[in-house]
């Protein structure tokens, strides 16, 4: 499995599927991998669920503090990353969360 250090995504391809970078690295268990981009309140919920499941994560704001202060926190979006060894479990949790949120929004 290869790893793009710029996009933080694993791939079996010879180039990154997101940025096209051809200098990829063998992935290590501790390499941070992108899981999801979420806005409030989902980012807080997802962070809490990962913590409860003992899955280490890093949440990086999409915009800086200045934009958040201008636009308000309800527009803040976070990019979530977990170590590669936890990626399957984190993706499964994200899929469960998204499928439930999709069902709720369709019912309303």
N, C-alpha and C positions, 0 to 999 in steps of 0.2 A: 504494500500500500504506500502510495506517495502522499506528500503533504506540501501544500502551498503555505509558506510562512506569511505571505502578504494577506491572503484571504482567510487563512486559518481553516482550510477545508481539506479533508482527506479525499483522495481520488485514486482510481486504478488507472487513469489515463496518464499519458506522458506529458501533458500540459494541464494547467489549472482550468477547469471548466468555467470559472468566473472571470479571471483576468487574462488568461492565455499564457501566463508565465511558464517557461519551459524548464527553469532551474528549480526542480522539486527535490524534496528531501525524503528519506525514508521516515515514516511516521514513528514516533515514540509514544509510549503509553501516557506520558505526562503532557504531550503537546495539546494546547488549547484548540478546541474545534467549535466552529459556529453551530449553534443549535436552532436559535429562533430570534426573530425581531418582534418585540412586543411593546404595546403601549399600556398605559395605566387603564384599568386596574390589573390587567393580565400580567404585567411584568412583576408586580408585587406578589401576586398569587403564585406565579411560576417559581419565583425566587424562594418563597416559603416552602413550596412542595419539594424543591430540590434539597433544601436544608433539612427537611424532615426525613428525606430518603438518604441523607448523608452523602449527597452528590456535590462535590465542590464545584462552584461556578464563579464566573466573573461576568458582571453585567456592566457594559460600557454604554454610556448615553450616546445616542446618535448625534445629538447636538451638544454644544457646550453649555455651560452654566448661563452665559449671557443670553443665548436664544431661549433657554428655559425660563429665565426671569422675564424676558420680553413677551413670550407667547403664553406662559403659564405652564404649570406642571402637568396639566391634563393632556398636553400635546407631546410630552416627552416620550420618546421611544428608546428602548434599550436593546442592545445586541447581547445575547447570552452565549457564553462559551463554557465548555466543560472539558476536562482532560479526555483524550481519545479513549482511554479505557472505560470511561463512563458514558460515552456517546450513545451507544444503543439504548441504554436505560433512560437517558435524558430525552432522546427522540421519542421513545415510547410514551413517556409522561407528557411531552408536548402534544403528541397526536391525540392522546386522551383528552387533554385540556381543550384543544382546538375543536375536536369533534363535538364535545359537550357545548362549547360556546356557539358553534354553528347551529346546533339543534335548537338552542334557546332563542337565537335571533330569528330563526325561521318561524318559530311558534308565535312570536310577538306580532 
